[in-house]
Amino acid sequence: MNERILQTLEFDAVKNKIANYLVTEPGQESLAALIPSTDPEEVSQWLAETKDGLKIQRLRGGIPLPKIENIRPQMKRIEIGADLNGLELAQVTRVLTTTNELNRFFDDLADAEIELAYLYDWQKQLVNLPELTRQLKTAIDEDGRVTDKASPELRIIRNNIRRSEQTIREQLDGLIRGGNAKYLSDTIVTMRNDRYVIPVKQEYRGVFGGVVHDQSASGQTLFIEPKQIVDSNNRLRSHQIAERNEITRILAELSAALVPHRRDILHNATVIGQLDFINGKARYGKELRCVVPAVSLENHVAFKAARHPLIDQDKVVANDIVIGQDYQAVVITGPNTGGKTITLKTLGLLQLMGQAGLPLPVAEESVMGIFTEVFADIGDEQSIEQNLSTFSSHMTNIVSILKKVDEHSLVLFDELGAGTDPQEGAALAIAILDEIGARSAYVMATTHYPELKIYGYNRPNTINASMEFDVDTLSPTFRLLIGVPGRSNAFEISKRLGLDSQIIDSAKAIIDGESQDLNEMIADLENRRKMTETEYLELRHHVTEAEKLHKDLEEAYSYFFEEREKEMAKAKQKANQLVEEAQTEAEEVISDLRKMQLAGGQTKVKEHELIDAKSRLNDLHQEEHLQKNKVLKKAKAAKKLKAGDEVMVTSYGQRGTLIQNVGKGQWQVQLGILKMTLPEADLQVVAPAKEAPTRIVSTLRSSNESHVSTQLDLRGKRYEEALNEVDQYLDAAILAGYAQVTIVHGKGTGALRQGITEYLKNHSSVASFGFAPANQGGNGATIVKFK
């Protein structure tokens, strides 16, 4: 792809937008190297990777990646035998820990059966180095500091340093207190030359003895190391030197441990950068509401509702841009400032972005081609130094384009033939378009020449287009109209601005009759297009409604049969159970009869015994009185619910009053001092209570009869969802008469636990609360006691 087109269409400006969404230096390197490809397989893979990234962005919020530096210089240094410092080792450690986290992330995606086209292949290239990662994480913290756990020797040395510092401070604190304070400029302990000192007034320098390490700018204060702590400072200094030597040894050891794995580590960093680049494209695509288009190897381009990515997305006008299938040339005519140039740039830039594997700001079902070259002659490139006029500069560019164009090229011409005599310019424009068409290239051109309007009708595979202009508001709408050539609006504009109609009529008489007929034809086409568009939108509305209704009916039909089969299965299971029970009872009756017949040698069972057995068999019959069916009664009662009714809440055994229907089968119910939202299935209309007695006795069920659990598990819940559940659960527990309940929130980051603690502090019915015992969850659970 030629470099000129990337500059003309501002491809690098799009890359700069995407750079804001990258977090790793390897990812930035991948973006910097990005240029559009002409290889269909490569373009398809890039687009598939972008589609994977958009899917992960939608389902998981993106790929979790930290900030990662470029570690190539570090790997080069250890290859030649140099040692890395703590910060450099921390950067390498971050690459290794990110590798482990990415493997876990993609394994979770695989477990969730989320299909991805290429990102699992990238994951397979990551090399886990668990032992090396553990060693580095143990020895180096995120800031590059060598930790106490790096070696037993370093831990001992640092313990000695801490004890020595504590001893010195205690000695100095004893010196600067009491009567000695008058000899000091300030009662503080400070350090000079890595040794502890105190600030002594110049005139009392001999009071403490010891060594002078520094003095103030005025010379009135000396920083003296008292003789009492010289030995202690010497020991501290010795420990500090030992610490530095041990750290040097640890860094050398860790650097040497990296050498055998340097290639794997570098490749991991490259893969992480590629994943960051894919994730950045997806984040950019989400921000601009982009999609991944389909690819047409026949170069049938159809960008639906296309938007220029560098224009404010709240202001840009979306247009359908189509070329390639029904026509290979589009000629856009019309006045300036109507959006013709932006339409050209939108087509060219979106095509470049697609061939670079980027998501496009277009609607679903859009299609892009794969062109070997995209050429453009856009803008005024007049050169004073080269003494080229506007026309000459355009023609120089067009000549170079014509030398390279072929059937796989997309050519964009802005104001073709402009800058010279209109008649000659129009003729040249027609000839150039004919030459482009003869080479079977794809071309979109803008022009002012009316001759080009006729060209769009007469040439095969060519169509006219224009940018819509609103005569009522005297402003362009920036909408592209395919199939309708642009027309002059001078007469309409002049009339609206108040020009005398006689002058306008005279002007109409002067212009060529064919031009007038053409403008009238174009006006008629515009009117017909608007009528057709209105009818189309109305038809689409009805079709959409019909499709939705059809879909709803299909779902309802399917649901009906599924539920019918379920209920039939339940009924058969229940019937079989009843039959089995009846058979068991009948067998028992028959067995009893046989026993009575055999007992005592009886040959005949007495009449009253037969009657008794027959009664037992009759008792096995199951009466089916619909009026006693609890399910039907509950359904019937639910249908009659209305605000103000008194109801029985079956799950709590508590009477309440309906306040309002909150939708989705839910009612707000007043239960004493509490308001609760409950499902209709849990409510039964009851007769209004008789005149209330002087004392009201609660009829709450006991805690043994309540269906409410004594434990609420919130692990895995979001913060707002969890607090909402706590609120409803505590109300239910209070109604159930519990003395205490347990809320399991887990340990995690502590945010949920803190939120629940603050909520419980302000709850009027909570007497006390605290963490559970260690064997019951510790600080991962809270026990709440009620008043």
Secondary structure as the mmCIF struct_conf table of DSSP 4:
data_model
#
loop_
_struct_conf.conf_type_id
_struct_conf.id
_struct_conf.beg_label_comp_id
_struct_conf.beg_label_asym_id
_struct_conf.beg_label_seq_id
_struct_conf.end_label_comp_id
_struct_conf.end_label_asym_id
_struct_conf.end_label_seq_id
HELX_RH_AL_P HELX_RH_AL_P1 GLU A 3 THR A 8
TURN_TY1_P TURN_TY1_P1 LEU A 9 GLU A 10
HELX_RH_AL_P HELX_RH_AL_P2 PHE A 11 ALA A 19
TURN_TY1_P TURN_TY1_P2 ASN A 20 TYR A 21
STRN STRN1 THR A 24 THR A 24
HELX_RH_AL_P HELX_RH_AL_P3 GLU A 25 ALA A 32
TURN_TY1_P TURN_TY1_P3 ALA A 33 ALA A 33
HELX_RH_AL_P HELX_RH_AL_P4 PRO A 40 ARG A 60
BEND BEND1 GLY A 61 GLY A 62
STRN STRN2 ILE A 68 ILE A 68
HELX_RH_AL_P HELX_RH_AL_P5 ARG A 72 GLU A 79
TURN_TY1_P TURN_TY1_P4 ILE A 80 GLY A 81
HELX_LH_PP_P HELX_LH_PP_P1 ALA A 82 LEU A 84
HELX_RH_AL_P HELX_RH_AL_P6 GLY A 86 ASP A 111
TURN_TY1_P TURN_TY1_P5 ALA A 112 GLU A 113
BEND BEND2 ALA A 117 TYR A 118
HELX_RH_AL_P HELX_RH_AL_P7 LEU A 119 LYS A 124
TURN_TY1_P TURN_TY1_P6 GLN A 125 GLN A 125
HELX_RH_AL_P HELX_RH_AL_P8 PRO A 130 ALA A 139
STRN STRN3 ILE A 140 ILE A 140
TURN_TY1_P TURN_TY1_P7 GLU A 142 ASP A 143
BEND BEND3 GLY A 144 GLY A 144
HELX_LH_PP_P HELX_LH_PP_P2 ARG A 145 ARG A 145
STRN STRN4 VAL A 146 VAL A 146
HELX_LH_PP_P HELX_LH_PP_P3 THR A 147 THR A 147
HELX_RH_3T_P HELX_RH_3T_P1 ASP A 148 ALA A 150
HELX_RH_AL_P HELX_RH_AL_P9 PRO A 152 ILE A 176
BEND BEND4 ARG A 177 ARG A 177
HELX_RH_3T_P HELX_RH_3T_P2 GLY A 178 TYR A 183
STRN STRN5 LEU A 184 LEU A 184
BEND BEND5 SER A 185 THR A 187
STRN STRN6 THR A 190 ARG A 192
TURN_TY1_P TURN_TY1_P8 ASN A 193 ASP A 194
STRN STRN7 ARG A 195 LYS A 201
HELX_RH_3T_P HELX_RH_3T_P3 GLN A 202 TYR A 204
TURN_TY1_P TURN_TY1_P9 ARG A 205 VAL A 207
BEND BEND6 PHE A 208 PHE A 208
BEND BEND7 GLY A 210 GLY A 210
STRN STRN8 VAL A 211 GLN A 215
TURN_TY1_P TURN_TY1_P10 ALA A 217 SER A 218
BEND BEND8 GLY A 219 GLN A 220
STRN STRN9 THR A 221 GLU A 225
HELX_RH_3T_P HELX_RH_3T_P4 LYS A 227 ILE A 229
HELX_RH_AL_P HELX_RH_AL_P10 VAL A 230 LEU A 258
HELX_RH_3T_P HELX_RH_3T_P5 VAL A 259 HIS A 261
HELX_RH_AL_P HELX_RH_AL_P11 ARG A 262 GLU A 287
TURN_TY1_P TURN_TY1_P11 LEU A 288 ARG A 289
STRN STRN10 VAL A 291 VAL A 291
HELX_LH_PP_P HELX_LH_PP_P4 VAL A 292 PRO A 293
STRN STRN11 ALA A 294 VAL A 295
TURN_TY1_P TURN_TY1_P12 LEU A 297 GLU A 298
STRN STRN12 VAL A 301 ALA A 306
TURN_TY1_P TURN_TY1_P13 PRO A 309 LEU A 310
BEND BEND9 ILE A 311 ILE A 311
TURN_TY1_P TURN_TY1_P14 GLN A 313 LYS A 315
HELX_LH_PP_P HELX_LH_PP_P5 VAL A 316 ALA A 318
STRN STRN13 ASN A 319 ILE A 323
BEND BEND10 GLY A 324 ASP A 326
BEND BEND11 GLN A 328 GLN A 328
STRN STRN14 ALA A 329 THR A 333
TURN_TY1_P TURN_TY1_P15 ASN A 336 THR A 337
BEND BEND12 GLY A 338 GLY A 339
HELX_RH_AL_P HELX_RH_AL_P12 LYS A 340 GLN A 355
TURN_TY1_P TURN_TY1_P16 ALA A 356 GLY A 357
STRN STRN15 LEU A 360 LEU A 360
BEND BEND13 PRO A 361 VAL A 362
TURN_TY1_P TURN_TY1_P17 GLU A 364 GLU A 365
STRN STRN16 VAL A 367 MET A 368
BEND BEND14 THR A 372 THR A 372
STRN STRN17 GLU A 373 ASP A 377
BEND BEND15 GLY A 379 GLY A 379
STRN STRN18 SER A 383 SER A 383
TURN_TY1_P TURN_TY1_P18 ILE A 384 ASN A 387
STRN STRN19 LEU A 388 LEU A 388
HELX_RH_AL_P HELX_RH_AL_P13 THR A 390 LYS A 404
TURN_TY1_P TURN_TY1_P19 GLU A 407 HIS A 408
STRN STRN20 SER A 409 PHE A 413
BEND BEND16 ASP A 414 GLU A 415
TURN_TY1_P TURN_TY1_P20 LEU A 416 GLY A 419
BEND BEND17 THR A 420 THR A 420
HELX_RH_AL_P HELX_RH_AL_P14 PRO A 422 ALA A 438
TURN_TY1_P TURN_TY1_P21 ARG A 439 SER A 440
STRN STRN21 TYR A 442 THR A 447
TURN_TY1_P TURN_TY1_P22 PRO A 450 PRO A 450
HELX_RH_AL_P HELX_RH_AL_P15 GLU A 451 ASN A 458
BEND BEND18 ARG A 459 ARG A 459
TURN_TY1_P TURN_TY1_P23 PRO A 460 ASN A 461
STRN STRN22 THR A 462 ASP A 470
TURN_TY1_P TURN_TY1_P24 VAL A 471 LEU A 474
STRN STRN23 SER A 475 ILE A 482
TURN_TY1_P TURN_TY1_P25 GLY A 483 GLY A 483
HELX_RH_AL_P HELX_RH_AL_P16 ALA A 490 ARG A 496
TURN_TY1_P TURN_TY1_P26 LEU A 497 GLY A 498
HELX_RH_AL_P HELX_RH_AL_P17 SER A 501 ILE A 510
BEND BEND19 ILE A 511 ILE A 511
HELX_RH_AL_P HELX_RH_AL_P18 GLY A 513 LEU A 598
HELX_RH_3T_P HELX_RH_3T_P6 ALA A 599 GLY A 601
BEND BEND20 THR A 603 LYS A 604
HELX_RH_AL_P HELX_RH_AL_P19 GLU A 607 ASN A 618
TURN_TY1_P TURN_TY1_P27 ASP A 619 LEU A 620
HELX_RH_3T_P HELX_RH_3T_P7 LEU A 626 LYS A 628
HELX_RH_AL_P HELX_RH_AL_P20 LYS A 630 LYS A 639
TURN_TY1_P TURN_TY1_P28 LYS A 640 LYS A 640
TURN_TY1_P TURN_TY1_P29 ALA A 643 GLY A 644
STRN STRN24 GLU A 646 VAL A 649
TURN_TY1_P TURN_TY1_P30 THR A 650 GLY A 653
STRN STRN25 GLN A 654 GLY A 663
TURN_TY1_P TURN_TY1_P31 LYS A 664 GLY A 665
STRN STRN26 GLN A 666 LEU A 671
TURN_TY1_P TURN_TY1_P32 GLY A 672 ILE A 673
STRN STRN27 LEU A 674 PRO A 679
HELX_RH_3T_P HELX_RH_3T_P8 GLU A 680 ASP A 682
STRN STRN28 LEU A 683 VAL A 685
HELX_LH_PP_P HELX_LH_PP_P6 ALA A 687 ALA A 689
BEND BEND21 GLU A 691 GLU A 691
HELX_LH_PP_P HELX_LH_PP_P7 ALA A 692 PRO A 693
BEND BEND22 THR A 694 ARG A 695
HELX_LH_PP_P HELX_LH_PP_P8 LEU A 700 SER A 702
TURN_TY1_P TURN_TY1_P33 SER A 703 GLU A 705
BEND BEND23 VAL A 708 VAL A 708
BEND BEND24 THR A 710 THR A 710
STRN STRN29 GLN A 711 ASP A 713
TURN_TY1_P TURN_TY1_P34 ARG A 715 GLY A 716
HELX_RH_AL_P HELX_RH_AL_P21 TYR A 719 LEU A 735
TURN_TY1_P TURN_TY1_P35 ALA A 736 GLY A 737
BEND BEND25 ALA A 739 ALA A 739
STRN STRN30 GLN A 740 VAL A 744
BEND BEND26 LYS A 747 LYS A 747
TURN_TY1_P TURN_TY1_P36 GLY A 748 THR A 749
BEND BEND27 GLY A 750 GLY A 750
HELX_RH_AL_P HELX_RH_AL_P22 ALA A 751 LYS A 761
TURN_TY1_P TURN_TY1_P37 ASN A 762 ASN A 762
TURN_TY1_P TURN_TY1_P38 SER A 764 SER A 765
STRN STRN31 VAL A 766 PHE A 771
HELX_LH_PP_P HELX_LH_PP_P9 ALA A 772 PRO A 773
HELX_RH_3T_P HELX_RH_3T_P9 ALA A 774 GLN A 776
TURN_TY1_P TURN_TY1_P39 GLY A 777 GLY A 777
HELX_RH_3T_P HELX_RH_3T_P10 GLY A 778 GLY A 780
STRN STRN32 ALA A 781 PHE A 786
#
